[in-house]
Amino acid sequence: MSIRARLLLIALLATAIPALLVLANFIKDREAAIAGDARRLAELAQAKAEDLHQRIRGTAQLQFGLARAGDLDSDDRAACSAFLSEVREAYPQYTGILTIRPDGRLFCDSLRSGRELDLNNRDYFRRALATRGDVVLEPTFGRLTGLAVMQVAYPARTAQGELRFVLLASLDLAKAAAVSAPVVPGAQLLVVDDKGQVLVAAPAGQAGFKPGESIAGTPLWRFAEPSTGAAEADVAMLDGGVFKWARADTSGIAGTRVHVLAGAPRDAIVAGANARYARDTALLAAVAFGLFLAAWLLTERAIRRPITRMTAMAGQLAAGDLAARIEPPWPSGELGTLMQVMNQTAQSLQAQRQDIANLNARLLQSQRMEAIGQLTGGVAHDFNNLLTVVLGNADLLAEMSADDPARRQLAEMIGAAAQRGAALTQQLLAFARKQPLDPSVIDVSQRVAALDSMLRRTLGEHIEIELVRAAGLWPAMVDPAQLENALLNLCLNARDAMPTGGKLTLETANAALDQRYADQHPDVAPGQYVMLAVSDTGVGIPPEHLARVFEPFFTTKEKGRGTGLGLAMVYGFARQSAGHVSIYSERGHGTTIKLYLPRAQGARPAPVDPKAQEPAIRGGTESVLVVEDDEPVRQLACLELRALGYRVLEAPNGTDALRIVESEEPIELLFTDVVMPGGMSGRQLADAARRLRPGLRVLYTSGYTENAIVHHGRLDPGVMLLPKPYRRADLARAIRTALSP
C-alpha cells in the first residue's frame, strides 16, 4: 500500500473519531430526551390519577352534605330536581346529580329530564344497596349524557340504617383528564376501565384512541392492566408505531377500577435529537472532504521524501550499521522530530545493550540470594533443634561439673561453639528475611544512647565514638532487639576497618525518600523514614566490592576474621522491616552505611531504661504440656522444666497432645513447637486446645516459623515465641513470662 493510500486511510480513520463522538452525543441526547419525556409523562399520568382521587374524595364529601339537606327528602320531584340543578351549576365537574329511590326508580335529577328510569340493573346501585356509609364507584358512559363519567353512588340512610335514597353524582372524566398543553410532543392521556375500554382520550380530537374503543388483548393493555406500581415501557402499537407509555400507580384509588396512562410517539420524542444528528453529520462530511484534500497535498509535498530518507536509515540499522544517521536539514514538525529520534535511537543502542547486561547480572545476583534464602529456611528448623539439644546438655554438664574445672571448661566450650552456630543460623535467617520480627514504636536516638556503654566496652578504647542526635526525631516502627543486633554488627565492621584506631560516628536524622530515589533503587518505597548512619574513618571498601558487600559469606577480611554475614544480616533486617540500607565508601577515607527505618505514625515510643535488667531465673509448680516432635529436644525441655519444679506432660505430636487436653489433666500452659509433622501445626493445636479450654496460655517455640504465627515477617498480635536454640535460662524466663497474669 502506497504512502498516499495510507495517509488517506489515516484521514478516514481520523474522521471516524469525530463521527463516533457525534454518534455518542446523538445517543446521549436521544437517551436524555427519552428519559426526560418519560419522566414528564409519568408525572402527568400520576398527577391526573391523584387529581381523580381528590375529585372523588371531594364528591364523597359533597354527597355527605347533600344527603343531610332537607330539600332531598321532599316528595316534590320538581323542587328536588331544581335543587340538584342549582348544585350542578355550582359544580360543573359533574355531568349530572340525581337521587334513586330504594326501589331503583329515578326520582329527581339535575338535568330536570323528568324521565322514568329503572336503575336496578346498574352495578353501582346494587352495590350501594349493600353498603353503609361508603361511596360506590363505577366508571361508565352516562345513560342520559353519553359522556364518560365516574359514577359516585352514596347510600343515604336513616339513623336506624334504613335506605332513604341513593345519591348519584356523575363525575365528568373528560374534564378530570383535560390536558391544558401537551407536556411532550404528540402526548396522549388515556383513562381506561378494568375491561380495557377507553373512557377518555385527551386531548380530544387528536388522531389515535377514541372513547368507547377497546384496547383489551393489545400490548398496551398488557402494560396497563396492573394497577399497582408506576411503570414505563416502550409499547408497539397496532399500527406498527412505537409509543413511550407511562402508567400511574392507581393502588390508592383501586375502587375506581380505572387505569391512567400517558404516552407519546417515540419518534416525536427523539425528533430534536435526530435533527441535530443530521446537522452534525453534514458538518462532519465537509470536514472529511477537506481532510482528504489536505492529506493528498501533504503526501505530495512534505511526506514522501522524508519517509524515503528514514526508510534508508532503517535499512542500515537493520543491517547492524549503528553509525547510520539522517543528516540535516530536517523538516519541521513530527517528521523532523522522528528523524532526530531515530538518530538518538542509534546512539542509545549500545547503552541499552550494556543496561541489559547489567540487568542480567542483577537478576543472577537476585536469584543467587533467593536460593541462599530458601536453603537457609530449609536447614534452620533441623539445625536449630540440634543446637537446642547441644546447648541444653552443655548447660547441664557445666552445672554438674561445678566441682571439676576441667570438665566445666569443656562444657562451656561446647556451649560457646553451639551459641556461635545459633548466631550464624540467626544471621542467615535475618538475611533471608525469615526471622520473626516483633516491631514496636521506638525512639532510635534513645536506643542508640542506651547502647553507648556496651559499645565502648566492645569496640575498645582505640575507637572514639561520637553520637549525633537530630532534634525532633520521628519515632520508628521496628523490632528493637533486631535493630540493636544490626547496629552492633555495623559497629563491629567499622572497628575491623580501623585496626589502628579511628572515629566512629553514629548519627540519627529524619529522612524523606522521594519517587526519584525510589526509581533508582527498586527495593525502596517512597515515604518518610528515620535514618541511622554509622560512619567510620577506616580503610574504606574497594569500588569493585561495593556491589557485593551485602551478599552472605562475602568478606574483604582475611580468613578467620569473620563469616561475611554481618552486612547480609543488616540488609535482610532492613528489607524485612520495610526499610532500606545504603552504603558509601572511599578508599582511605572510610565508609558510611545508612539504615532507613519506617516512620511510626500516631504513636509515642516507650521510654528506654538503660539500667533495666533481665528478670531473675525462677521456676514454678504449674502444669506444662510440652509438645515437640524432635525427641531429644522434647526430653531436654521436659528435664529442664522438671528441674525448675514444674509438673510436665509431654506429647510427640498435635494429635496426642489434643487427647491430653481433652482429658481431666490440669494444664496451665501449652508449650508447643510450631512446625510439626502429622498435618497439625503448633498454631492449629493451640487454636483447638483453646476451644476446649478457653483462656489456656500458649508459648510457641521454633527454629523456623514459616507462616504459622508470622505474617509479612511479623509475629501475629498476642503471640509469644521462644526461638530455638534456647538455653535453660531463656526457657525459664519465657515460661514465667507466659504464665504471668
N, C-alpha and C positions, 0 to 999 in steps of 0.2 A: 504494500500500500504506500503510495507516494506521500510526501510531506504535506502537500496541499490537501490531499484527501483526509489525512489525519487531523489537520487543523480544522477542516470543515466539520469533521466528526466531533472534534472538541467543542466547536461552536454550537453544534447541535446539542451536545450534552450540556453545555453551559446554559442553553435556553431551557433545558429540562428542569433545572433548579428553580428559576422563577415560575415555570409552568406548574411545578409541584407546589410552590408557595401559593400561587393563585388558586390552585385546586384545593389546597388545605384551607385557605382563607374562605373559599366558597363553601366548603363542607362545614367549616366552623360557623359561617353566617347562617347557613341553612339550619344547622342544629340549634343555633341560638334562636332563630326565628321560630322554629317549630316548638322549642321548649317554652319560649315566651308566650306564643299564642296559645299553646296547650294550657299553660298556667292561667291565661286570661279566660279561656273557655271554661276551665274548671271552676274559676272564681264566679263566672256568670251563672253556670248551672247551679252551683251551691247557693249563690245569693238568691236565685229565684226559688229554689226549694225552701230556703229559710223564710223568704217573704211569704210563700204559700202557707208555711206553717204559722207565721204570725197572723195572716189573714183568717185562717181557720180558728185560731185562738180568739181573735177579735170577734168573729162571728158567734162563737160559743158564748162569749161574754154578753154580746148584744141580745142573743136569744134568751139568755138567763134573765135579762132585764125585761124584755118584751113579755115573757111568759107571766110576769107578775103585774103587767099593765091591765087595768080593768077593761080597756077597750076590746081586748081579745076574748073576754068572757061574755061579750054581748051576743044576743041571738039575732041582732040586726046585721045581716050579711053585708049590706051595702056600707054601713058605718064601719064595720070591721075592715072591709076592703079598702075604704078610703083611708083609714088609719095606716094600714100597711103600705098604701101607695105613698103616703107622706114619708114614711120611714125609708122606703126605697129611694125616693128622690134625695133624701139626705145622705144615703149611702149608695152611690151609683155603681159600686163594685159588684152589686147583686143584680142579676137579670130578673129576679122575682123573689117575693117573700109570700108564703101562704101558710094557711093552717088546715090541718086534716083532722076530721073527726075520728073518734075511736073506731067507727065502723068502716073507715077507709075512704070516706067521701070527702071531696074537696069542699071546704066551706067558704073561705074568703081568700082573695089573692090580691097582690099589689097591682096587678095589671087590670083589675076590675073586669075580667073577662066574663064573669057570670056563668062560666061553663060548668057542666056537671061531669066530674071525672071520678072514676073509681081507681084508687091508687093502692088497692090491696095487693096488686101483683108487683109493686115496686119493692125492690130488695131493701132499700133504706127504710121503708115504712114497716116491713115485717121485723127488721132488726130493732127499730125504735120501740116497737111494742114490747120487746123482750128486755129492754134495758131500762135502767133507772138513773136518771141524773146526767149521764154522759151523752155526748152528741154521737150521732152515727153518720159516717161519711160514705159517699158513693160518687165516683167520677162517671159522668154520663153526658149525653146530649139532652137538653131540656125538651120536654114534650110540647110545651107551649111556645118556646122561642127557637128551638132547634140549635141553640148555641151550646158549646162545650162548657159544662159547669161542674162544680164540685157541690153536690147536694149535701147540705149540712142539716140533719134532722135532729130536733131536740124534743123529747117527750115531756110535755108539761103535765105534772101530776098534782093531785091534791095532797094535803098534809097526810091523808090516810093512804096515799100511794095509788089512788085511782087515776087513770089516764083521763085528763081533760081534753087534750088535743095534742097533735104533733105539729110543732112549728118548724117549717122548712124554709131555709134560705139557700138560694141558688147562687153560689159564688162564681162570678164570671172568670173562667180560667184564661181567656184571651187577654183580659185586662191584667190579670196577675202575672202573665208571662210576657207582657208587652216589653219590647226592647227599643229604647229611645234611639240608640245609634249602635251599629254593629261594632263590637269590640275587636273583631277580626274580619278581614275582607271575606265576604260571602258567608258569614256566620249564620247559623240557624239554631233556634231553640225549640226543642220538642218536649211536649208533655204527653206521655203515653200511659194508658191504663195497664193493668196487670194482665190483660189478654193480648197486648200488642197493638191495640187500636190507637191511632194518633188522635189526641184530643185537641191539641193546639200546635200549630207550626208558625213560629214567628221569625222574621217579620211576615205579615200576611201578604199574599200575592206573589211571593218570591218562588221561582221555579224550584221544585223539589217535592216535599211531602205536603199532603193536603189533610185537613181534618176529616176524620172518618176512615182514612186509609189504614190498612193493617200492615204491620211490619213483622207479624208473627212468622217464625220459621226462617227469617233472614239473618245474616251475620250480625246486623245491627241489633236485632232483638236478643241474640245470644249474648251480646255485650251488655245490653241494657237490663236484662232480666234480673240479675242480682240486685237486691235493694239495700244491702249493707255494704258500706265502704265505698269511698270515692275511687274512681279509676280513670285512666286514659288509655286510648288504644287507636291504632290505625285500622280502619274497617273498610273492606272492599264493598262498594255499593253494587246494586243490581245492574246499574248502567255501565259498570266497568271502572268507574272512578274510585279514588281512594279519599276518604274523609278522615280527618283527625277528630275523634269524638272524646268528650269528657262526660263522665257520669257523676251526678251528685249523690252524696250519701243521704238517702231518704229514710234511714233507720229511725230518725226522730219523728217522722210523720208516717209511720208504717200503716196506720189506719186509712190513709188516703188512697192506697193501692194505685199510686201513680209513680212513674219514673221520669226524672227530669234530665234531659240530655242537651248538650251544646256541642255543635260541631261546625267544621268549615272544610272546604276542599283543600287537600294538601298542596295542590298546585298553586292555589291563591296565596297560601301561607308563604311559600318559597319564591313567589314571583319576583320580589325585590332582589333576593339573592341571585336568582338566575340572570336578571338584567345586569347586575354588577359583574357577574362572571363573564357574560358575553362582552362587556366593555373591556374588562381586563385582558381577555383572550385576544381581542383585536389589537390592543396596545402591544401585547407580547409578540404577536406576529410581525408587527412593524419593527420591533426591536430585533427580532431574529433575522429579518432580512438585512438590516444594517450590520448586524454582527457577521453574517456570512460574507458580505461585501468587504468589510474590514479585514476578515481573515484571509480572503483572496489576495488583497493588496499586500498584507503583511508577509504572506508566503513569498510573493514575488520579489519584494524589495529588501526585506530585512532578516529573513529566517533561513532561506535555503543555503546561502553561502556560509554563515556562521556554523550551521549544523554540519556542513561538509567538513569544515576545519576540525570541529570536535570529533567527528567520526574518524578522521585520520589519526588524531591523537589517541582515541580509544583503541584503535587497532594496534598502535605502537605499545600501549600499556599492556594489552592482551598478549603481545609477543614478549613481554618481560622487559621492555625498554623503559626503565624508571626515569631516564633523563628526558623523556618526551615532554615538550611544553608547547603551549599555544602562545605564539609571540604576539605582542601588541602591534597595532591598535586593537582594542576590544570594543565591541559595540556596547552601547549603554543598555540599561535595563537588566532583565533576568538572564538573557543570554550571555552578556558580559560577565555577570556575577558567576554564572555556571562555568564559563571558561576559567575564571580565576580559581574557582573551587576545584576544578579538575587539576589545575597546576598544584594547588595546595595538597590535593589528594596524593599526587605522585610524590610530593616531598615527604608526606607523613607515612607512606607505606613502610619504609624501613623502620621508623619509630614504632609503628604498630607491631611489626614482627618482633621487635625487641620486647614490647609490652606483653605480647603473647608468651614469649619465652619466660619473662618474669612471672606471669600469671601461672604458667605451668609449674614453675619452681615453687610458688606459694601453695599451689594445690597439692603438690607432692609433700611439701612440708606439713600441710594441714592433715593429709591422710596419714602421714607417719605419726604425728602427735595423737591423732584419733586412735590409731592402732595401739599406741602405748597406753592410752586411757582405757581401752577395752581390756587389754591384758591386765592392767592394774586391778580393775574391778573383778576380773575373773579369779585372780590369785589371792586377793585381800582377805576374803572370807576364811579360807582354809589356813592361810598363813597366820592370821591373827588368832585363830583358835590354837594353833601350835604355840604361838608366843605366849598366849594366856597360860597354858599349862607350864611352859618353861619358867615364866615369871613367878607364877604361884608357887611352884615347887622350890624355886630359888629362894623365895621369901621364907618358906617353911624350913628349908635346910639351914638358912642363915640363923633363924630363930632357934633351931635345935642345936646349932653349933656355937651357941653363945660362949661356951667354956672351951672351945677349941679354935683359937685364932686362925690357924692354917686352913681348916675346913670352912670356917666362916668367910675367909677371904676368897676361897674358891667359889662359894655360893654367891657372894656379892659380885664376883667377876661374871658368873653366868647371868645374873640378873642384869648387870650393866650391858652385857652383849645383847641380851634379849630386848632391853629397853632401846638400844640403838636400832635393832631391827624393827621395833614398833615405830620408832620415829621415821625410819626410812619408808615404811609402808604408809604412814600418815602423810608424808611428803608426796608420795606417788598419788595417793587419793586426792590430795589437795590440787596437784597439777591436773589430774583427770577430771576435776570438778565433781567428784563423787563423795566428798566428805559432807556429813550432815552439819549444816550451819544453824545456829540459834541467834539470829540477829536481834539487836535491840538498839534503842536510841542512845547514843553516847556522845560525850564531848571529847573529840580526838586530842585536843591540847591537854586536857586533864589526864587522859590515859598515857600520853607520852611523858608528861611530867611525873606520873606515878612510877614509871619505869626508870627514871633517871638514875637512882642509886644503884639499881641492879645492873644497868648498862655500864656504869662507871667501873663497877667491880669486874664485870665480864670482859670488857674491852681492854682494860689496863690503863695505867697512869700515863703511858706514852701517847694516848689518844685524847685530844682536847674535844670536849662535847659542848656544843652551843645549841640552845633551843630558841627558835624564833617563832613566837606565837602571834597569830593575827588577832586583832581586836574584832569583836562581833562575829566570831566564827560560828558558822551554822552547825547544828547537830547532824550527825551522820547515822545512817541505818546500816549496821554492820555487826558481825559476831565479834565481841571484844576479845575473846580468848584467841581466835584465829588472827585478829589484827595484831595482837601482841607477838604471836609467833612470826608473822610476816615481818614486822618491824625488827625483831631480833635477828632474823635471817639477813635482812638488808644491812643491819649494823655489823654483823659478823663478816659479811662480804667486804664491807667498807674497811674494817680493821685489817683483813688479809691483804687489801690493796695498799695499805700504809704500813709496811713491815718496820720501818724506822720511825714511825710516829707521824702524826698529822692532825688535821682538824676534821671533825665530823659535825655537820650541821643538820639539825632536824627542824624543819620548817612546816608550819601549818598555815593554810590560807583558803579562802573561798575561791572557787573557780567555776566558770561557765564555759562549757564546750559547745560551740555553735555547729550549725549544719555543715559549714565548710570543713571544719576539723573532722566531723564525723564522716564526710565523704572521702577524706584521705585515710581514715582508719576505720575499716568496715566493722570492727568489733565494738565500736563506740556508739552510744545513743546520745544525741544532743540533749543538753539539760544542765542542771546545777549540781556541782559536786563539792566535796570537801577534799582539798589536796593535802597530802602528806609527802613531803620531799625529804629524801636522805641524800646528802651531798658529802663527798669526801675529797681530799686533796691528794689522792693516791696516784698510782702509775697510769690509770686510765685503761681503756679497752681498745684494742686494735679495731679499725673500721670494718675489716673483713669478718670480725667475730660478733659485731653488734646484732646482726640479724639472727644469730643462733643462741644468744645468751639465755633465752627463756626455754630452750629445749632441755628436756631431762637428760641428766648424765653428761651434759656438755659443760666443760670447765676449762678455764685457762690456767688453773692452778697446777702445780706439779703433782705427780702421782702421790696419793696418800694424804693430800691436804684437803680433800673434800669430795663429796659424791656428785656434785653438779646438780643437786636437786633444790637448792635454796631458792634461786630465782624462779625455777619452774613452779615451785610451790606458791610463791608470791603471785605469779602470773595466773595460776589456776584459781587461787583465792579471790583475786580481783575480778576475774571473769564471772565466777560463780556468785559473787556479791553484786553483780550488775554494775561493776565499776570498770576501771581501766588502769593500765600501767604503761608508762613510757620511760625511755632511757636516753640519756645524752652523755657522751663521753669524749674526751680528747686525750690523746696520748701525752703523758707528762703533766696534765693539768687536773685530772680527777674525773669523777663520774657523778652524775645526778640521776637518781631514779625517783620518779613522781608517781605516787599511788593516788588515784582518784576514786573516792568513795561516794556512794549516792547520798544526797542530802535527805535528811528526815524532815517530813512536813508535819506541822501541827502538834509536835510532841516535845517535851522537855527531857533532856538527858538526866539519868540518875547520877547523883554525886559519887565520886570515887574516893574510897578511903584507903590511902596508901599503906596504912598500918593494919589493915584488916588481915586476919589470919584464918587459915582453914580450920574448921571445927575439929575438936579432938576426936580420935578414933574411939568408938564405943559400940558395944553390941546391944543385944536385947533378948527378949524371951518370946517374941511374936512368932506365929507360924508362917513360914515362907514356902511357897510351891515353886521349885526350880524346874524349868522346862528347857532342856538342852539336848540336841541330837548327838553332839560330839561327846562320847562317854568320858574321856579323860577330863575334858573341861567341866562336865557335869559333876564328876566325882570330886574335882578340886573345889568347885564352888560350894558343894554340899559340905565338904570337910571344913572349909574356912568358915562357913556360916554356923556350923555346929560349934566350932571353936569359939565363935563370938557369942554363943549362948542361945541361938535361935533354934526353934523347932522346925525341922526341914522335911518337906515332902518332895519327891522328885519324880520326873516323867521324861522319857526319851523323845516324845513327840506330842503334837497337839491333841491327837485322839485320846491317848492315855491320860493326858492332863485334864481333859474335859471330863473324863469319868471321875477323876478325883474331885473336881469342882462340883459335880453332881452329887457327890456323897455327903455325908454328915461331917466330914473332917473340917475343923476350924481353919480358915485361911485368911490372914490379914494382908498378904502381899503376893502377887504373881510376878515372879522374876523369870522372864522368858527370852529366849533367843528370837531374833526377827526372822531370819532365813532358816527354814527347816524343811526336810523332805516330808512326803506323805500328803501333799495337797493342802495343808493348813499352815499358814504363816503365823508368826507370833501376833501380828495385828489381828488376824481373824480369830485366833484363840482368845485374845483379850476381849474382843467385842462379844464373842459367845459367852465368855465367863461373866462379863458384866451384865449380860441379860439374865443370867441365872443368879448372880449375886451383885445387885446394884451397889455401887459405892466401893467395889473392890479396887484396891490400889494396884497399879501396874508399873513395873520398871522393866524397860527393854534393854537388851544387850546385843551387840552385833559388831563384827569386824567389817561388814559391808551391808548397808541397809537397803540397797536397791530403792524401790519406790513404795515400800510398805508404810513407812512412817515419815518419809522425806519426800516432799514435792517441791519442784523448782529449786532444789538444793537446800531447802529449809525444813527443819523439823516441824511437824504439824503442831498446832497450838495445844498446850497441855501435856505433851509427850515428854517423858523423862527417859533418857538414854544413857547407859554406861558403855562407852566404846570399848571394844576389845583391841589389844590386850589390856587387862587391868590387873593391878596389884591388890594385895589384901587390904591395904588402907583405902584404896579407891572403892573397893567393893563395900567396905564397912560404911564409908561416908554416904555412898549412893543409897544403900539400904535404909540408913537412918533418915536421909532426906526424903525418900519415897514414903516412909512410914510416918513422917512428921505431919501433924494436922495442918 
